[in-house]
Amino acid sequence: MPDITLPDVQTQAETLVQALPHMQRYDQEIVVIKYGGHAMGDPAAAEDFAEDVVLLEQSGVKPIVVHGGGPQIGKMLEKLGVKSEFAAGLRITDKATVEIVEMVLAGSINKQIVGTIAAEGGKAIGLCGKDGGMVTARKVSRTVVDPDSNIEKIVDLGFVGEPETVNRTVLDAVLNAEITPVLAPVAIGRDGQTYNVNADTFAGAIAGAMNAKRLLLLTDVPGVLNKDKELIPELTVDQCRDLIADGTITGGMIPKVETCIYALERGVEAVVILDGKVPHAVLLELLTDHGAGTLIRR
């Protein structure tokens, strides 16, 4: 057992005292965490994330984890020789692809996260949107501009969906049992087909339906940046719309911010976009004064 010096004890005590007001703020509150990006593929970062989830459990918070898995899906498709294409930032998902997506998301990745949380002393259960009729999805398409003709055209994305309804019965039962749900963003449509849902969008729908106090979107960037590439600590919905309109928020950050606005309009108190590569980013955001990303409120 390592020696613990007096300064170590003092530091731990001071940290706990500073965190107590934040812990009380989130006591028995639901926090939805979208976990993805390169941090999910790094063993040390995955361990840090699992430790954060377990500490939240032990502090009286009710975490719900929604995970992505784009890089892992890409590797499996390549391994199996299945060609994958993208349009408007979304993977075009045919029948063969959606079967692999479900296998990777609801199978290997989901259970790996559950196992890592268990290894850190937590209790988690792996689910997807299909379980218990939790999430139904509708098929989506996207309009893109042809670079050659400059003409808009509608792209059929195949089995790509977006949440249509969320039934919270299963999630309420799991949370009441003091178990953390770990959700893969796969859902069933009214047509009986399986749909691949963007993990950010899925997390936003879950957070809205569960009246979450916080939605945390873990990404590969520090948060929303201004035109000088500096972090913007806090924004309102109106300010977000202005930054999209003037070109400050661009590219893949636009759908993330739109997901934040969607969740806020459905009752989530606040949403945070933060860097999942920062060690213990979740705890830094929830249990310290300075936070760890961009906080967005109504």
C-alpha positions in Angstrom: 0.0 0.0 0.0 1.5 3.4 -1.0 2.4 5.9 1.7 0.0 8.8 2.0 1.6 12.0 3.1 -0.2 14.8 5.1 -0.2 17.1 2.1 -1.9 14.4 0.0 -4.6 14.1 2.7 -5.0 17.8 2.9 -5.3 18.1 -0.9 -7.9 15.4 -1.1 -9.9 17.0 1.7 -9.8 20.4 0.1 -10.9 18.9 -3.2 -13.8 17.1 -1.6 -14.9 20.3 0.3 -14.8 22.3 -3.0 -16.8 19.6 -4.8 -19.5 19.2 -2.1 -21.8 22.1 -3.3 -21.6 20.7 -6.8 -22.4 17.2 -5.7 -25.4 18.5 -3.8 -26.6 20.3 -6.9 -26.7 17.1 -8.9 -28.0 14.8 -6.1 -30.6 12.4 -7.6 -30.4 14.3 -10.9 -30.0 12.7 -14.3 -26.9 13.5 -16.3 -26.7 12.2 -19.9 -23.2 11.8 -21.2 -22.4 11.2 -24.9 -19.2 9.3 -25.0 -17.2 9.1 -28.2 -14.4 10.3 -30.3 -10.8 9.2 -30.0 -10.9 9.2 -26.2 -13.1 6.1 -26.4 -10.4 4.2 -28.2 -7.6 5.0 -25.7 -7.4 2.6 -22.7 -6.2 5.1 -20.2 -8.9 7.6 -21.2 -11.5 4.9 -21.1 -10.5 4.0 -17.6 -10.6 7.7 -16.5 -14.1 7.9 -18.0 -15.3 4.8 -16.1 -13.9 6.1 -12.9 -15.9 9.4 -13.4 -19.1 7.4 -14.0 -18.6 5.3 -10.9 -17.9 8.4 -8.8 -21.1 10.0 -10.1 -23.0 6.9 -9.2 -21.5 7.0 -5.6 -22.3 10.7 -5.3 -26.1 10.2 -5.9 -26.0 11.3 -9.5 -27.9 9.2 -12.1 -25.7 9.0 -15.1 -26.9 7.7 -18.5 -24.1 7.0 -21.0 -24.8 7.1 -24.8 -21.8 6.0 -26.9 -20.8 6.3 -30.5 -18.3 4.2 -32.4 -17.6 5.6 -35.8 -13.9 4.6 -36.0 -14.6 1.1 -34.7 -17.4 0.7 -37.3 -15.1 1.9 -40.0 -12.4 -0.6 -39.0 -14.9 -3.5 -39.0 -16.3 -2.6 -42.4 -12.8 -2.4 -43.8 -11.9 -5.8 -42.2 -15.0 -7.4 -43.8 -14.5 -5.7 -47.1 -17.7 -3.6 -47.0 -17.4 -0.2 -48.7 -18.6 2.7 -46.8 -19.6 6.2 -48.1 -20.6 9.4 -46.4 -23.0 12.2 -47.3 -23.7 15.4 -45.4 -21.5 14.0 -42.6 -23.6 10.8 -42.1 -22.6 7.3 -43.1 -24.8 5.9 -45.9 -26.0 2.7 -44.3 -27.3 -0.1 -46.6 -28.6 -3.5 -45.3 -25.2 -5.1 -44.9 -23.8 -2.0 -43.2 -26.5 -1.6 -40.7 -26.1 -5.2 -39.6 -22.4 -4.5 -38.9 -23.2 -1.2 -37.2 -25.6 -3.0 -34.8 -23.0 -5.7 -34.2 -20.3 -3.3 -33.3 -22.3 -0.7 -31.4 -24.8 -2.8 -29.5 -22.3 -5.7 -29.2 -18.5 -5.2 -28.7 -18.3 -1.5 -27.9 -21.3 -1.5 -25.6 -20.2 -4.4 -23.6 -16.6 -3.1 -23.4 -17.8 0.1 -21.8 -20.1 -1.9 -19.4 -17.1 -4.1 -18.5 -14.8 -1.1 -17.9 -17.3 0.5 -15.5 -17.7 -2.8 -13.7 -13.9 -3.1 -13.3 -13.9 0.3 -11.6 -16.5 -0.8 -9.1 -19.7 0.4 -10.8 -22.9 -1.2 -11.9 -23.9 -0.8 -15.6 -26.1 -2.5 -18.1 -25.8 -2.4 -21.9 -28.9 -1.5 -23.9 -29.8 -0.1 -27.2 -32.8 1.9 -28.5 -34.5 -1.3 -29.6 -34.7 -2.7 -26.0 -38.1 -2.4 -24.4 -39.2 -0.1 -27.3 -37.1 2.6 -25.8 -36.5 4.6 -29.0 -38.3 4.5 -32.3 -36.7 6.1 -35.3 -37.8 7.5 -38.6 -35.8 7.4 -41.8 -33.8 10.5 -42.6 -32.5 11.9 -45.8 -30.2 14.9 -46.5 -30.0 17.6 -49.1 -26.5 18.2 -50.5 -25.2 20.6 -53.2 -23.6 18.9 -56.2 -20.1 20.6 -56.4 -20.1 20.3 -60.2 -23.6 21.5 -61.1 -24.2 23.5 -57.9 -27.7 21.9 -57.8 -29.3 20.6 -54.6 -30.1 16.9 -54.5 -31.7 14.6 -52.0 -29.4 11.8 -50.8 -30.9 8.5 -49.6 -28.9 7.5 -46.6 -30.3 4.1 -46.4 -31.0 2.8 -42.8 -30.0 6.1 -41.1 -32.7 7.3 -38.7 -33.4 10.0 -36.1 -35.3 9.6 -32.9 -39.1 9.9 -33.3 -40.3 8.8 -29.9 -38.6 7.9 -26.6 -40.3 5.6 -24.0 -38.5 6.1 -20.6 -40.0 3.0 -18.9 -36.9 0.9 -19.2 -34.6 3.7 -18.3 -36.6 4.6 -15.2 -36.5 1.0 -14.0 -32.8 0.7 -14.5 -32.0 4.0 -12.8 -34.3 3.2 -9.9 -32.3 0.0 -9.4 -29.2 2.2 -9.1 -27.6 0.8 -12.3 -26.1 3.0 -15.0 -27.6 2.5 -18.5 -25.0 2.4 -21.3 -26.9 3.0 -24.6 -26.0 2.1 -28.2 -27.6 4.5 -30.7 -29.5 1.8 -32.6 -33.3 2.0 -32.9 -36.3 0.3 -34.6 -38.5 2.1 -37.0 -42.3 1.8 -37.3 -41.6 -0.1 -40.5 -39.7 -2.8 -38.4 -36.3 -1.9 -39.8 -33.2 -1.3 -37.7 -31.8 2.2 -38.0 -28.4 3.7 -37.2 -28.8 6.9 -35.3 -26.2 9.6 -34.8 -25.0 9.3 -31.2 -25.2 13.1 -30.5 -28.8 13.2 -31.8 -29.7 10.0 -29.8 -28.2 11.5 -26.6 -30.1 14.7 -27.1 -33.4 12.9 -27.5 -32.7 10.8 -24.4 -31.7 13.8 -22.3 -34.9 15.7 -23.4 -37.2 12.7 -22.6 -35.5 12.1 -19.2 -35.6 15.8 -18.2 -31.9 15.6 -17.6 -30.2 18.4 -15.6 -27.2 18.2 -17.9 -26.2 16.8 -21.3 -22.5 16.4 -21.8 -21.2 15.9 -25.3 -17.6 14.6 -25.2 -15.8 15.5 -28.4 -12.2 15.8 -29.7 -12.1 19.6 -29.3 -12.1 21.8 -26.2 -15.7 23.1 -27.0 -17.1 25.9 -29.2 -14.3 28.2 -30.4 -14.4 31.8 -31.6 -12.8 33.0 -34.8 -9.5 33.3 -33.0 -9.7 29.6 -32.1 -10.3 30.5 -28.4 -12.7 28.6 -26.2 -16.0 30.3 -25.6 -16.9 29.3 -21.9 -20.7 30.0 -22.1 -23.3 30.7 -24.7 -27.1 31.1 -25.0 -29.2 29.5 -27.6 -29.6 32.9 -29.4 -25.9 33.4 -29.4 -25.3 29.9 -30.8 -27.7 30.8 -33.7 -25.9 34.0 -34.3 -22.5 32.2 -34.4 -23.8 29.7 -36.9 -25.2 32.5 -39.1 -21.9 34.5 -39.1 -19.8 31.5 -39.9 -18.0 31.2 -36.5 -19.5 27.8 -35.8 -18.9 25.6 -38.9 -18.5 22.0 -40.1 -19.2 19.2 -37.6 -19.7 21.6 -34.7 -23.0 22.8 -36.3 -25.0 19.5 -35.8 -23.5 19.3 -32.3 -24.8 22.7 -31.4 -28.1 22.0 -33.0 -28.4 18.9 -30.8 -27.7 21.1 -27.8 -30.5 23.5 -28.8 -32.9 20.6 -29.4 -32.2 19.2 -25.9 -32.6 22.6 -24.3 -35.9 23.2 -26.0 -37.1 19.9 -24.5 -36.3 20.9 -20.9 -32.7 20.0 -20.3 -31.3 22.7 -18.0 -27.9 23.1 -19.7 -25.7 21.3 -22.2 -21.9 21.2 -22.3 -19.6 20.5 -25.2 -16.2 19.4 -23.9 -13.0 17.7 -24.8 -13.2 14.0 -23.9 -9.4 13.6 -24.2 -8.9 15.7 -21.0 -8.4 13.3 -18.1 -11.6 13.2 -15.9 -13.3 15.9 -18.1 -16.7 14.8 -16.7 -15.8 15.4 -13.1 -14.0 18.7 -14.0 -17.2 19.9 -15.6 -19.7 18.8 -13.0 -17.7 19.1 -9.7 -15.5 22.2 -10.2 -16.1 25.9 -10.5 -14.2 26.4 -13.8 -15.8 23.6 -15.8 -14.2 22.0 -18.8 -15.9 23.2 -22.0 -18.6 25.4 -23.5 -21.8 25.6 -21.4 -25.0 26.3 -23.4 -28.2 27.5 -21.8 -31.5 28.7 -23.0 
